Amino acid sequence: MKLMSFFESVTGAKIKDCIANEKITFVVAENDMGKAIGKNGANIRKMEKMTGKRIRLVEFSSGVVQFVKNMLYPMNGIGARLEGNIVIIDGKNAAIKATLIGRERRNINHINEIVKRYFDVEEVKVG
């Protein structure tokens, strides 16, 4: 909670959530991404200096598919679709799929954890 209020006071952007582990991920309210980043990334650099950790920003979206795409940004050529209660991420090739899943499924588990906080989905998987 302290990180969220501190980030909001530094940037003026509304923060919906904060997930802190080896890096800090802030889920930014819709249309507040520009404020959160700051001019030429100044706000992110300032927060990274103050916390000593990498900062990652994800813009919230009320649609689960768009939210997943926002989480995957800046990876290009990746699609996502909703089939029933499962979100499927489409990677172009095996290397992209491996990156999405991550070592010991770390990346896909992180995505699942965040998406399940906001949406009633069974799982997010790479297809």
C-alpha positions in Angstrom: 0.0 0.0 0.0 2.9 2.4 0.8 4.4 1.7 -2.7 1.1 2.4 -4.4 0.4 5.7 -2.6 4.1 6.8 -3.0 3.9 6.1 -6.8 0.6 7.9 -7.0 2.1 11.0 -5.2 5.2 11.0 -7.5 3.3 10.5 -10.8 -0.3 11.7 -10.3 -1.5 8.5 -11.9 -4.1 6.3 -10.3 -2.8 2.8 -9.4 -5.1 -0.2 -9.1 -2.6 -2.7 -7.8 1.0 -3.4 -7.0 2.8 -6.7 -7.2 6.3 -6.7 -5.6 8.8 -9.6 -6.0 12.1 -9.4 -7.9 10.6 -6.5 -9.8 7.6 -4.2 -9.0 4.6 -4.3 -11.3 2.1 -1.5 -11.0 -1.3 -1.9 -12.6 -2.2 1.6 -13.8 -5.8 2.7 -14.2 -7.1 3.1 -17.8 -5.8 6.2 -19.6 -3.3 7.1 -16.9 -0.3 5.4 -18.5 1.2 8.6 -19.8 1.1 10.2 -16.4 2.7 7.1 -14.8 5.6 7.0 -17.3 6.3 10.7 -17.2 8.2 12.7 -19.8 10.8 10.4 -21.4 10.3 7.8 -18.6 11.3 10.2 -15.9 8.8 8.8 -13.3 9.9 5.2 -13.9 13.6 6.1 -13.5 12.9 8.0 -10.4 11.0 5.1 -8.8 13.6 2.6 -9.8 16.3 4.7 -8.1 14.2 5.1 -5.0 13.3 1.4 -4.6 16.4 -0.2 -6.1 14.1 -2.5 -8.2 13.0 -2.7 -11.8 9.6 -1.1 -12.3 7.0 -2.5 -14.8 3.8 -0.8 -15.7 0.7 -2.5 -17.1 -2.4 -0.5 -18.1 -5.7 -2.0 -16.8 -8.5 -2.7 -19.3 -12.0 -3.8 -18.5 -11.7 -6.5 -21.2 -9.7 -9.6 -20.2 -8.2 -10.1 -23.7 -7.0 -6.5 -23.9 -5.6 -6.7 -20.4 -3.6 -9.7 -21.3 -2.3 -8.0 -24.4 -1.3 -5.0 -22.2 0.6 -7.3 -19.9 2.5 -8.8 -22.9 3.5 -5.4 -24.3 6.0 -4.7 -25.9 6.2 -8.2 -27.5 5.0 -7.8 -31.1 2.8 -10.2 -33.1 1.2 -11.9 -30.1 -2.5 -12.4 -30.1 -4.9 -13.4 -27.3 -8.4 -14.9 -27.4 -11.0 -16.0 -25.0 -12.3 -19.5 -25.4 -15.0 -20.3 -22.8 -13.3 -19.4 -19.5 -9.7 -19.8 -20.7 -7.5 -17.0 -22.2 -5.2 -18.4 -24.9 -2.1 -16.5 -25.9 -1.0 -17.2 -29.4 2.8 -17.0 -30.0 4.3 -16.9 -33.5 6.9 -19.5 -32.9 8.5 -21.8 -30.4 11.0 -19.2 -29.1 8.2 -16.7 -28.3 6.1 -19.4 -26.7 9.1 -20.4 -24.5 9.6 -16.8 -23.5 5.9 -16.4 -22.6 6.0 -19.5 -20.4 9.4 -18.8 -18.9 11.8 -20.9 -16.9 9.8 -23.1 -14.5 6.6 -21.5 -15.8 7.5 -18.3 -13.9 6.2 -15.9 -16.6 2.9 -17.6 -17.3 2.2 -18.1 -13.6 2.8 -14.4 -13.0 0.4 -13.5 -15.7 -2.2 -16.0 -14.3 -1.9 -14.5 -10.8 -2.5 -11.0 -12.0 -5.3 -11.7 -14.4 -7.2 -13.8 -11.8 -7.2 -10.9 -9.4 -9.5 -8.9 -11.8 -11.3 -11.5 -14.0 -13.2 -14.7 -13.4 -11.1 -16.9 -15.7 -10.0 -20.5 -15.2 -6.5 -19.9 -16.5 -4.3 -18.1 -19.0 -2.3 -20.4 -21.2 0.0 -20.3 -24.2 -1.4 -22.0 -27.3 
